[in-house]
Amino acid sequence: MADKKKLSILEKNQLRAKTIVKNFAKERKNHLKKRIDQYTELKMLKGWSKEKAEKMAKELILDKHNYD
């Protein structure tokens, strides 16, 4: 087994911060996907095609908030 280097408090907090940022980005991506799916489903119920509804949802949700 390789010997583990004991991490300083600063290094531990940096690792924790990286994990928090990674989890936040993952949650944001999931949230936006859910919003797009819900909007698409609503538009499809109103008679729009799936492709057109997805395009409208992405334009509205992603462009409005400057998300990628």
C-alpha positions in Angstrom: 0.0 0.0 0.0 1.1 3.5 -0.7 1.6 5.8 2.2 -1.0 8.6 2.3 0.3 12.0 2.9 -1.5 13.7 5.8 -3.4 16.7 4.3 -3.3 20.1 5.9 -6.5 21.9 6.8 -6.1 24.1 3.8 -5.8 21.1 1.4 -8.8 19.4 3.0 -10.9 22.5 2.6 -9.8 22.9 -1.0 -10.8 19.3 -1.8 -14.1 19.9 0.0 -14.7 23.1 -2.1 -13.9 21.3 -5.3 -16.5 18.7 -4.4 -19.1 21.3 -3.6 -18.6 23.1 -6.9 -18.7 19.8 -8.8 -22.0 18.8 -7.0 -23.5 22.3 -7.6 -22.8 22.1 -11.4 -24.3 18.6 -11.5 -27.5 19.7 -9.7 -27.8 22.8 -12.0 -27.5 20.6 -15.1 -30.1 18.2 -13.8 -32.4 21.0 -12.8 -32.2 22.6 -16.3 -32.7 19.2 -18.0 -35.9 18.7 -15.9 -37.2 22.2 -16.8 -36.5 21.6 -20.5 -38.2 18.2 -20.4 -41.3 19.7 -18.6 -41.6 22.6 -21.0 -41.2 20.2 -24.0 -43.9 17.9 -22.6 -46.3 20.8 -22.1 -45.8 22.1 -25.6 -46.3 18.6 -27.1 -49.6 18.4 -25.2 -50.6 21.6 -26.9 -49.9 20.2 -30.3 -46.3 21.2 -31.1 -43.8 18.6 -32.6 -41.2 17.2 -30.3 -38.3 18.8 -32.2 -39.9 22.2 -32.3 -40.9 22.0 -28.6 -37.3 21.1 -27.6 -35.9 23.9 -29.7 -38.2 26.4 -28.0 -37.5 25.1 -24.6 -33.7 25.3 -25.0 -34.0 28.8 -26.5 -36.2 30.0 -23.6 -34.4 28.3 -20.7 -30.8 28.2 -21.7 -30.5 31.5 -23.5 -32.5 33.4 -20.9 -30.1 32.4 -18.2 -26.9 32.2 -20.3 -26.3 28.6 -19.4 -24.5 26.2 -21.7 
